[in-house]
Amino acid sequence: MEKMKNEEMKDLILNYVIKEYLEDEDKEITYDTPLISSGYIDSFSMVSLLVFLEKRFQIKIPPSKASPEAFDSVNKIVELVNQFTK
């Protein structure tokens, strides 16, 4: 699989988070919006986001790396995914 550019990856993840986890579609979130510490994503949502990332990018993220801190913003998620993509 061709490596996706960071901007494309950010947009893909941001759109997924908005579609799957935001009940109020009018809320503005950015690449830096705290997702977990602001309550947009809970522990159950984090697991489904992890599964989405692993399937979409054909990677395996070890549990030791799948911390709430690593999932707390789109930018942090992109950093995490980039650790495991070739």
C-alpha positions as CSV (number, residue, x, y, z in Angstrom):
1,M,0.0,0.0,0.0
2,E,1.3,3.4,-0.9
3,K,2.0,5.6,2.1
4,M,-0.6,8.2,2.6
5,K,0.4,11.9,3.0
6,N,-0.1,13.3,6.5
7,E,-2.7,15.8,5.4
8,E,-4.8,13.1,3.7
9,M,-4.4,10.9,6.8
10,K,-5.4,13.8,9.1
11,D,-8.5,14.5,7.0
12,L,-9.5,10.8,6.9
13,I,-9.2,10.4,10.6
14,L,-10.9,13.7,11.5
15,N,-13.8,12.9,9.2
16,Y,-14.1,9.4,10.7
17,V,-14.1,10.8,14.3
18,I,-16.8,13.4,13.4
19,K,-19.0,10.8,11.7
20,E,-18.6,8.1,14.3
21,Y,-18.3,9.9,17.6
22,L,-19.7,13.4,17.5
23,E,-23.4,13.6,18.3
24,D,-23.5,17.3,17.7
25,E,-22.3,17.8,14.1
26,D,-22.1,21.5,14.6
27,K,-19.2,21.2,17.0
28,E,-15.9,22.4,15.5
29,I,-13.0,20.1,16.1
30,T,-9.5,20.5,14.6
31,Y,-6.4,18.3,14.3
32,D,-5.4,19.5,17.8
33,T,-8.7,19.2,19.6
34,P,-8.3,17.0,22.7
35,L,-10.5,14.0,21.8
36,I,-10.3,11.9,24.9
37,S,-9.7,14.5,27.6
38,S,-12.6,16.5,26.2
39,G,-14.9,13.5,26.3
40,Y,-15.4,13.2,22.5
41,I,-14.0,9.7,22.6
42,D,-14.4,7.2,25.4
43,S,-12.5,3.9,26.0
44,F,-15.0,2.0,23.9
45,S,-14.8,4.4,21.1
46,M,-11.0,4.3,21.3
47,V,-11.1,0.5,20.7
48,S,-13.2,0.9,17.6
49,L,-11.0,3.7,16.4
50,L,-8.0,1.5,16.9
51,V,-9.6,-1.3,14.8
52,F,-10.5,1.2,12.1
53,L,-6.8,2.5,12.0
54,E,-5.4,-1.1,11.9
55,K,-7.7,-2.1,9.0
56,R,-7.5,1.1,7.0
57,F,-3.7,1.3,7.2
58,Q,-3.0,-2.4,7.4
59,I,-0.9,-2.1,10.6
60,K,-0.9,-3.6,14.0
61,I,-0.6,-1.2,16.9
62,P,0.6,-2.9,20.1
63,P,-1.5,-2.4,23.3
64,S,1.5,-0.7,24.9
65,K,1.3,2.1,22.3
66,A,-2.5,2.4,22.2
67,S,-2.7,4.8,25.2
68,P,-5.3,7.5,25.8
69,E,-2.5,10.1,25.3
70,A,-1.7,8.7,21.8
71,F,-5.3,9.0,20.8
72,D,-6.0,12.4,22.3
73,S,-5.9,14.4,19.0
74,V,-5.9,13.7,15.3
75,N,-2.3,14.9,15.1
76,K,-1.2,12.4,17.8
77,I,-3.1,9.6,16.1
78,V,-1.3,10.4,12.8
79,E,2.1,10.3,14.7
80,L,1.1,6.9,16.1
81,V,0.0,5.5,12.7
82,N,3.2,6.8,11.1
83,Q,5.3,4.7,13.6
84,F,3.8,1.5,12.1
85,T,3.4,2.3,8.4
86,K,6.2,1.6,6.0
